[in-house]
Amino acid sequence: MPKILRARTAHDEKEEQQVQQLAASRHGLADWSVRVRMVLRSWDGVLVTAIATAIVVPLLVGSLVDIPARSHQHSPGGSGGMMQRFSLVSSFHMVDAETGWAVTEKGRIVRTTDGGVHWQDLTPKYPPPLASSAQQRAVADFLTSSIAWVAVSDADAATTLLLRTADSGQTWQNADIPTATVTQITFVTSQLGWMLAKFPVSASAETIEISHTADGGKSWVKVSVVLAASTDAPPPGQLPFGGTKTGLGFLSATTGWATGSFPVNGYTFLYTTHDGGGTWDPQTLPLSAKEASSHLSINPPRFFTAIDGLLPVSFVTEGSPNLDVYVTHDGGTTWQGTVPVPALASVSAFTDVDHGWASDGTRLYRTRDGGQHWTKLSPGVNLQHISSLDFVSSDIGWAIGSTATNSPAFFKTVDGGHTWTVIPASIS
């Protein structure tokens, strides 16, 4: 079953129905998020341009957080105090108008049940790093208001610790996975999920491992491996060594996509699988003339029904970022471009195939017809330097940004993005 974002407004008592309706987006990651892609489940991407670092948010999804050594061990209820800099939250995902998850830049997992005003620290205990100078990475995926996963990997370790909760973070179950440097985890149901581990070899080439679980993360099997090669052209059925992989997005147990970018104008880094990630085939897009003459960064697709989904494609023209939201109504067999908007994929959010928002960090845009037309909003001086967006309906949404005095803040809108109010968020 596909991940239907309308289910994000369901209450906990309908969770089992919600899990059955949900399917993978993500990123990937995020991102638009959390998906944390975490995934934030927001779309994240890497443009091979000067603005590359501005559009990479770690769902993947996503969902990637570097945790400095010796700063990773937290326990529920141990942080206290006002969240003076909500920008320190690297990603967040609201399930409905009241409930949501977030990941801080230090890898803490926090949850709210009052629309973002109060956040409870529910961070599981992470393993100590192998070296005092090592950095750990915490990658999260939030499926429902109570089901979530966190993968903690150490560059110096041979395994990754996967933690799973099914009771809103009150307890966590552990599993050791024989892979390191995990950059994304994404689940389509409470049982079916995938894990992406990347190992950069150069600025434009990566080896990767893709693993799959069918038991909620208790055990994993490697289904695809990309090794270093002397050529960027992959053997039939495999993903390429060259290029930056931006993440995975799955529609079902068998059908999914791997996306990325490559420093060649008009190069479409889009591969699809129909056997759960074992074999991959390239998929083309009907690029516009401007896109065909630009470096492209493609992020994992998000699906809202079994046939309706969106695929974000980022490119730069005249030094400015652009986002073209490709649309499918046949389950990803074909994709059609829409009207590009001057925005970043990492700062965008859709509640369904028609309603979405996007920003370049300064300007805010809204569409009601799946990207065919965009309207520029004027949120006022209260919301500036937008770095993250998430909506649960056509009216209710949140943003991370700063006020007119450049003070980082967490914002909420109840009128579709026309006006925004600062939320005095705190973590306890």
GIRA-V610383 format. One record per helix or strand of 3 or more residues. SS is the DSSP state (alpha for helix, beta for strand). FROM is the first residue (numbers start at 1). TO is the last residue. Records with the same first field share a line. If there is no record, write none. Layout:
# GIRA-V610383
SS=FROM-TO, FROM-TO
This chain:
# GIRA-V610383
alpha=5-9, 12-21, 52-55, 86-88, 289-292
beta=64-68, 89-94, 100-104, 109-112, 118-121, 135-142, 148-154, 160-165, 173-177, 182-187, 193-202, 205-213, 221-226, 244-250, 256-261, 270-273, 309-317, 320-328, 344-350, 356-359, 364-367, 375-377, 384-391, 397-402, 408-413, 421-423
